Structure formats: C-alpha cells, structure tokens
Amino acid sequence: MIGSAMRRIMIHGPGGHERLVIEESQAPEPGPGEVLIEAEAIGVNYADCMVRMGLYKSAKDHVGWPICPGFEVAGKVAALGEGVADLRVGDPVVAVTRFFGYSTHLVVPENQAFPLPSSLTSGQAAGFPCVFLTAYYALRMLGNPRGGETMLVHSAAGGVGGALVQLGKVSGCRVVGVVGAAHKRDLVREHGASEVIDKSSEDLWAAAERHAPDGYHLIFDANGAVTLRQSYDHLAAPGKLIVFGFAGMLPKGRDRPNRLKLLYDWLRTPRFDPLHMTNNNRGVLGFNLSYLFAEIGLFHEAMAELLGWLEEGKIEPLPTRTFPFEDVAEAHRAIESGQTVGKLVLKV
Ligand SMILES: NC(=O)c1ccc[n+]([C@@H]2O[C@H](COP(=O)([O-])OP(=O)(O)OC[C@H]3O[C@@H](n4cnc5c(N)ncnc54)[C@H](OP(=O)(O)O)[C@@H]3O)[C@@H](O)[C@H]2O)c1
C-alpha cells in the first residue's frame, strides 16, 4: 500500500469551483504513532468552501497554498507506523484531520482515528465526526445545559444544525430550530425540535419571541452579522450565545465572495459590551475546532459519549447525500446553494 498511487483534491489558490483539481501522487508513509488510512468516504463541510475561497484563517495558519481541504474520512487502516498499538491493518475507522481529508489515502496520528461504529455505512461515518463534535463542543462543553433550557438553533436542518437539534433533545432542552426553506422543516422536527421557524415565510424574530417570550438560554449562531445582534438580544438571563461560523457573510449560490458584502458584514459584526453582558447575565462564546487539535482529549471524551448515544439509538446519523470523488465541485455547489439538508459526502 505504501508507495502505491493515490489521488487527492488540491486547491492552488483562492477561487471558485475551477480551483478544485485532482492530482495523483504516491501514498504517504506513516511515521511513528501514525496510521495510513485508505479512504472510502470523505465528509464535505461548508468550511471546505471557505477554504477554497481563501477565507478560512485556520487553513492559512496551518497549511497555506496549495492546500488539500477536508476534515474527516471513513475507511480502512492500510499501514501502521512504529509503535501503533491499538489499531490493526484492515480495521475500519473514521478519522478527523486538520485538512488533507480530500484524499484517497492519508496519514493521521493514531489518536485521530476512531473505530468505525458497526451500525454506520462508511458514508454515514464520514459525515459523523465534524458535525457531531462541533455540536457536542458547542452544546455540552460550552453551553453546558442542566436540562430544561430553551435553545435556538440557526440553520437547524444542516450538518451542525441537525447534530445540535439531536444533542439538545438528548440533553433535555426544548429546541426551537430555524430553517431558510420550507423543505427543511420536517427533518428538524424528526430530529426532536418542538418548534421550527421557517424564515423564508415568517418573521424570524417575531416567531422566536412567540416561542420563548422570556428569551433563550442558549442560541447557536453560524450566520454572522446577519443574525448575531438579534441573537444576543433574544437571550434569556442567564443566556449564552455560541458563535461558530459566518456563512451569512457569503452569497448563497455563488462560488466566490462579494468583497463589498464581506467588508459591509465585517463592519456591522457586533462588538459585545462586557458591562451589558455582566449586568444582564449574558455570555458570548466562540470557537473553531480546527484550533483545538492540541486538546485531542476533548475529541475523545466527546466521541466516546457520542458513539455510546449512537449505539443506544439516542442519536442517529444525518441523512447523507453522496457524490463521486470526481464530482467534488458538484458537492461544493450543493452546499453553497444553502438548500441542502443533512450531510454531503464524497465516495471514493
Ligand atoms: N467553528 C467550528 O469549529 C465549526 C465546525 C463545523 C462547522 N462550522 C460552521 O458551521 C456552519 C454550518 O456548517 P455545515 O458544514 O454543517 O453546513 P450546513 O449547515 O450543512 O450548510 C450551510 C447552511 O447554512 C445556511 N447558510 C446561511 N448563509 C449561507 C450562505 N451564504 N451559503 C450557504 N448556506 C448558508 C443554510 O441554511 P439555512 O438557509 O437553513 O439557514 C445552509 O444550508 C458553517 O458556517 C461552518 O463554517 C464551524
């Protein structure tokens, strides 16, 4: 396997779908404590599009150009580096990786690979870690609900949104989900939301107030400036706004940013006032998992509980739409449309 041919999707500079090119090279050799994985399926995340557009800071900080994007794969262990004790060649695994996931073969440290849950197909597994780890970190580690909280989830039918709704239910919260199109409503209900707001046909904040007149204990927002101020204003006391993305700064259905809109949204992104936060018992927390790989123990803690819930049937994999590896541009086009539900996955 080592030294055999592999393919990966590379991006040599910022731009649209034409920037996604498949290149061939030799499969890498795992170093001490690393494993080589032969991928069967690869998770696609909205962040991958931001990497391609040159707007993802972590990609610049950790790799630069050219870059192979991708944060998660499912496949089989193809080779072991020295000292790897807990995995064997042929073991089915799902792995998290900071970039380089859009690849038929990749090397990761042993501690970034987890046994593939037997109930999942490789496609479902490849779409599991990123969105569920993000939701777990946001809700369980930052939000830390005790049960009984009311939470609002923006983009509730998407990848992270779908995971947040399910974990909210598991955590004993009442979940209100927000979606941008009518066809997304049913899934959010199926995942456990008690109310769904379709902002394409009703006033988001009027509905949000109707469903929680005293405000929300937890609000999860990856929209950016378009909703952040109002999200903060709709917190209960105590309440936490958890910020983890800025998709609303980009135009839906386009493969490159509008620079003027980026600037406008950056200027109108709220700066929150600590005095107001203190006197109103409101908190604002932000995070990006790709800066948390040094805390890999958190991922293990989260995965252990998530895989347990999966086995017990308390959570389920998101509906998964599959694209051939070669059709990566189609997958990016789909997620950029803002119309998808659940997860998108590339099949090798
Ligand atoms: N901080 C972290 O560690 C972390 C980790 C994973 C993901 N994220 C962030 O979480 C968000 C969701 O990621 P995901 O991969 O699960 O994607 P996703 O939610 O499956 O898809 C994106 C959704 O965002 C909404 N949206 C708002 N503005 C959009 C735009 N301009 N273009 C396309 N969609 C837009 C759409 O839903 P509605 O129209 O229904 O709102 C769309 O369906 C992204 O912002 C991502 O960067 C952050």
The ligand as an SDF file (V2000), in Angstrom:
LIG
                    3D

 48 52  0  0  0  0  0  0  0  0999 V2000
  -16.3320   26.5880   14.4290 N   0  0  0  0  0  0  0  0  0  0  0  0
  -16.2600   25.3150   14.0970 C   0  0  0  0  0  0  0  0  0  0  0  0
  -15.4770   24.5460   14.6510 O   0  0  0  0  0  0  0  0  0  0  0  0
  -17.1670   24.8020   13.0220 C   0  0  0  0  0  0  0  0  0  0  0  0
  -17.1970   23.4400   12.7100 C   0  0  0  0  0  0  0  0  0  0  0  0
  -18.0830   22.9970   11.7150 C   0  0  0  0  0  0  0  0  0  0  0  0
  -18.8880   23.9260   11.0530 C   0  0  0  0  0  0  0  0  0  0  0  0
  -18.7830   25.2430   11.3760 N   0  0  0  0  0  0  0  0  0  0  0  0
  -19.6570   26.2320   10.7170 C   0  0  0  0  0  0  0  0  0  0  0  0
  -20.9870   25.8130   10.8980 O   0  0  0  0  0  0  0  0  0  0  0  0
  -21.7780   26.2230    9.7930 C   0  0  0  0  0  0  0  0  0  0  0  0
  -22.5280   25.0270    9.2510 C   0  0  0  0  0  0  0  0  0  0  0  0
  -21.6070   24.1490    8.6450 O   0  0  0  0  0  0  0  0  0  0  0  0
  -22.0990   22.8130    7.9290 P   0  0  0  0  0  0  0  0  0  0  0  0
  -20.8910   22.2410    7.2750 O   0  0  0  0  0  0  0  0  0  0  0  0
  -22.8470   21.9790    8.8940 O   0  0  0  0  0  0  0  0  0  0  0  0
  -23.0530   23.3640    6.7730 O   0  0  0  0  0  0  0  0  0  0  0  0
  -24.6240   23.2350    6.6090 P   0  0  0  0  0  0  0  0  0  0  0  0
  -25.2620   23.7980    7.8470 O   0  0  0  0  0  0  0  0  0  0  0  0
  -24.9740   21.8500    6.2370 O   0  0  0  0  0  0  0  0  0  0  0  0
  -24.9240   24.1690    5.3600 O   0  0  0  0  0  0  0  0  0  0  0  0
  -24.8850   25.5400    5.4860 C   0  0  0  0  0  0  0  0  0  0  0  0
  -26.2640   26.1220    5.8720 C   0  0  0  0  0  0  0  0  0  0  0  0
  -26.0360   27.4450    6.3260 O   0  0  0  0  0  0  0  0  0  0  0  0
  -27.0990   28.2950    5.9280 C   0  0  0  0  0  0  0  0  0  0  0  0
  -26.4990   29.4360    5.2300 N   0  0  0  0  0  0  0  0  0  0  0  0
  -26.5170   30.7140    5.6740 C   0  0  0  0  0  0  0  0  0  0  0  0
  -25.8540   31.5070    4.8370 N   0  0  0  0  0  0  0  0  0  0  0  0
  -25.4140   30.7430    3.8180 C   0  0  0  0  0  0  0  0  0  0  0  0
  -24.6750   31.0140    2.6330 C   0  0  0  0  0  0  0  0  0  0  0  0
  -24.2670   32.2320    2.3410 N   0  0  0  0  0  0  0  0  0  0  0  0
  -24.3970   29.9950    1.8090 N   0  0  0  0  0  0  0  0  0  0  0  0
  -24.8050   28.7450    2.0810 C   0  0  0  0  0  0  0  0  0  0  0  0
  -25.5110   28.4350    3.2180 N   0  0  0  0  0  0  0  0  0  0  0  0
  -25.8060   29.4260    4.0710 C   0  0  0  0  0  0  0  0  0  0  0  0
  -28.0590   27.4610    5.0660 C   0  0  0  0  0  0  0  0  0  0  0  0
  -29.1350   27.0160    5.9120 O   0  0  0  0  0  0  0  0  0  0  0  0
  -30.4350   27.9240    6.2310 P   0  0  0  0  0  0  0  0  0  0  0  0
  -30.7310   28.7470    4.9860 O   0  0  0  0  0  0  0  0  0  0  0  0
  -31.4910   26.9130    6.5190 O   0  0  0  0  0  0  0  0  0  0  0  0
  -30.0470   28.7550    7.3990 O   0  0  0  0  0  0  0  0  0  0  0  0
  -27.2090   26.2490    4.7060 C   0  0  0  0  0  0  0  0  0  0  0  0
  -27.9810   25.1050    4.4500 O   0  0  0  0  0  0  0  0  0  0  0  0
  -20.8200   26.8700    8.7900 C   0  0  0  0  0  0  0  0  0  0  0  0
  -20.8370   28.2610    8.9750 O   0  0  0  0  0  0  0  0  0  0  0  0
  -19.4680   26.3220    9.2140 C   0  0  0  0  0  0  0  0  0  0  0  0
  -18.4090   27.1390    8.8500 O   0  0  0  0  0  0  0  0  0  0  0  0
  -17.9660   25.6750   12.3320 C   0  0  0  0  0  0  0  0  0  0  0  0
  1  2  1  0
  2  3  2  0
  2  4  1  0
  4  5  1  0
  4 48  2  0
  5  6  2  0
  6  7  1  0
  7  8  2  0
  8  9  1  0
  8 48  1  0
  9 10  1  0
  9 46  1  0
 10 11  1  0
 11 12  1  0
 11 44  1  0
 12 13  1  0
 13 14  1  0
 14 15  2  0
 14 16  1  0
 14 17  1  0
 17 18  1  0
 18 19  2  0
 18 20  1  0
 18 21  1  0
 21 22  1  0
 22 23  1  0
 23 24  1  0
 23 42  1  0
 24 25  1  0
 25 26  1  0
 25 36  1  0
 26 27  1  0
 26 35  1  0
 27 28  2  0
 28 29  1  0
 29 30  1  0
 29 35  2  0
 30 31  1  0
 30 32  2  0
 32 33  1  0
 33 34  2  0
 34 35  1  0
 36 37  1  0
 36 42  1  0
 37 38  1  0
 38 39  2  0
 38 40  1  0
 38 41  1  0
 42 43  1  0
 44 45  1  0
 44 46  1  0
 46 47  1  0
M  CHG  2   8   1  16  -1
M  END
$$$$
